[in-house]
Amino acid sequence: MKTAQALPPRLLDAGESGLVVEFGDAIDEQVNREVIALADALDALPLAGIREVVPTYRSLLVLFDPLVLSRETLRARVLALWPPRADGRQSHGTRHGIWHVPVAYGGEHGVDLDHVARLHGLSTREVVDLHSGAEYRVYMIGFAPGFAYLGGLNEAIHTSRRTDPRLKTPPRSVSIGGRQAAVSPPLEIPSGWHLLGQTPVRSYDPARAERPFLFAAGDTIRFTPIPHAEYAALCRAAEAGEIVAEWEPA
């Protein structure tokens, strides 16, 4: 008898030039691995007419040119690729990696750190240790350019989102919301997440031609606490084009 994970994905039409490939209905690492593996397989497929593939938590959006590629052909090719090989070697055309991301926690850089600590009956040091001690999976990039949605947040600091979202939050914020964590791009964006710190790392930089989006779905992120005094110097280096996060192959 087949398990739920062995079942083929659902194929859903998304307008005249889109196809959604749906793998599940929950935040699940195995589901996300299958999403990204299919994205890689489609990227490698010599099939004219595919414009873009967009991986999310549990589904993949395939955008195509209906004048070049018929929906029926695309659906058949997607099903022929099932099950995708989820070996962790690539992430949507980019090799998987582990990013070591520096973070200045608390104070002006993380205005919600004290609140989160009080809410859970912890010290701010304990919250920082729990947050930086976890290993996070990048499930998807979305909402804003370079906004990384992360799974792996320690259950001890799962925190419901704010009831009064902010219209603007500081660029490069490191935040938590519910069971998720996130890294914001170098933009002021609205958010209902709790701000624990800031990173000098620019997750999105259009001037970085070789890699405007630093993180990719399927990557791993580990946070490293840094002194506030070090934060400003790293920001200057990042603004000058330096990637101030360390990377290692997975």
MOTAMO-V683151 format. One record per pair of residues at least 4 apart in sequence whose C-alpha atoms are under 7 Angstrom apart, sorted by the first residue. I is the first residue (numbers start at 1). J is the second residue. Records with the same first field share a line. If there is no record, write none. Layout:
BEGIN
I: J, J
END
This chain:
BEGIN
2: 6, 7
3: 7
8: 82
9: 21, 22, 23
10: 21, 22, 23
11: 19, 20, 21, 22
12: 19, 20, 21
13: 18, 19, 20
14: 18, 19, 20
17: 63, 64, 65, 66
18: 61, 62, 63, 64
19: 61, 62, 63
20: 59, 60, 61, 62
21: 59, 60, 61
22: 58, 59, 60
23: 31, 58, 59
24: 31, 58
25: 58
26: 58
27: 57, 58
28: 32
29: 33
30: 34
31: 35, 58
32: 36, 57, 58, 139
33: 37, 86
34: 38, 84, 86
35: 39, 55, 58, 59, 60
36: 40, 55, 91, 92
37: 41, 84, 85, 86
38: 42, 84
39: 43, 53, 55, 92
40: 44, 91, 92, 93
41: 45
43: 93
48: 68, 69
49: 64, 65, 68, 69
50: 63, 64, 65
51: 63, 64, 65
52: 62, 63, 64
53: 60, 61, 62, 63
54: 60, 61, 62
55: 59, 60, 61, 140
56: 60, 139, 140
57: 139, 140
64: 69
65: 69
66: 70, 71
69: 73, 74
70: 74
71: 75
72: 76
73: 77
74: 78
75: 79
76: 80
77: 81
78: 82
88: 96
89: 95, 96
90: 94, 95, 96
91: 95, 96, 216, 217, 218
96: 218, 219, 249, 250
97: 219, 220, 247, 248, 249, 250
98: 219, 220, 221, 247, 248, 249, 250
99: 220, 221, 222, 245, 246, 247, 248
100: 221, 222, 223, 224, 245, 246, 247
101: 221, 222, 223, 224, 245, 246
102: 199, 223, 224, 225, 226, 245
103: 197, 198, 199, 223, 224, 225, 226
104: 109, 197, 198, 199, 225, 226, 227, 228, 231
105: 109, 110, 196, 197, 198, 225
106: 110, 111, 113, 196, 197
107: 111
109: 197, 198
110: 195, 196, 197, 198
111: 195, 196
112: 116, 194, 195, 196
113: 117, 124, 195, 196
114: 118, 124
115: 119
116: 120
117: 121, 122, 123, 124, 127
118: 122
120: 157
122: 126, 127
123: 127
124: 128
125: 129
126: 130
127: 131
128: 132
129: 133
130: 134, 154
131: 153, 154
132: 222, 223, 224
134: 152, 153, 154, 222
135: 152, 220, 221, 222
136: 150, 151, 152, 220, 221, 222
137: 150, 151, 152, 218, 219, 220, 221
138: 148, 149, 150, 151, 216, 217, 218, 219, 220
139: 149, 150, 151, 217, 218
140: 148, 149, 217
141: 146, 147, 148, 149, 217
142: 146, 147, 148
143: 147
145: 185, 204
146: 184, 185, 203, 204, 213
147: 183, 184, 185
148: 182, 183, 184
149: 181, 182
150: 180, 181, 182
151: 180, 181
153: 179, 180, 181
154: 158
158: 178, 179
159: 177, 178, 179
160: 177, 178
161: 177, 178, 192, 193, 194
162: 192, 193, 194
164: 192
165: 191, 192
166: 190, 191, 192
167: 189, 190, 191
168: 188, 189, 190, 191
169: 188, 189, 190, 191
170: 188
171: 184, 185, 186, 187, 188
172: 183, 184, 185, 186, 198, 199, 200, 202
173: 183, 184, 195, 197, 198, 199
174: 182, 183, 184, 195, 196, 197, 198, 199
175: 181, 182, 183, 193, 194, 195, 196, 197
176: 180, 181, 182, 193, 194, 195
177: 181, 193, 194
185: 202, 203, 204
186: 202, 204
200: 231, 234, 235, 238
201: 238, 243, 244, 245
202: 238
203: 213, 214, 215
204: 212, 213, 214
205: 212, 213
206: 212
207: 212
208: 212
215: 219
226: 230
227: 231
230: 234
231: 235
232: 236
233: 237
234: 238, 244
235: 239
236: 240
237: 241, 242
238: 242, 243, 244
END
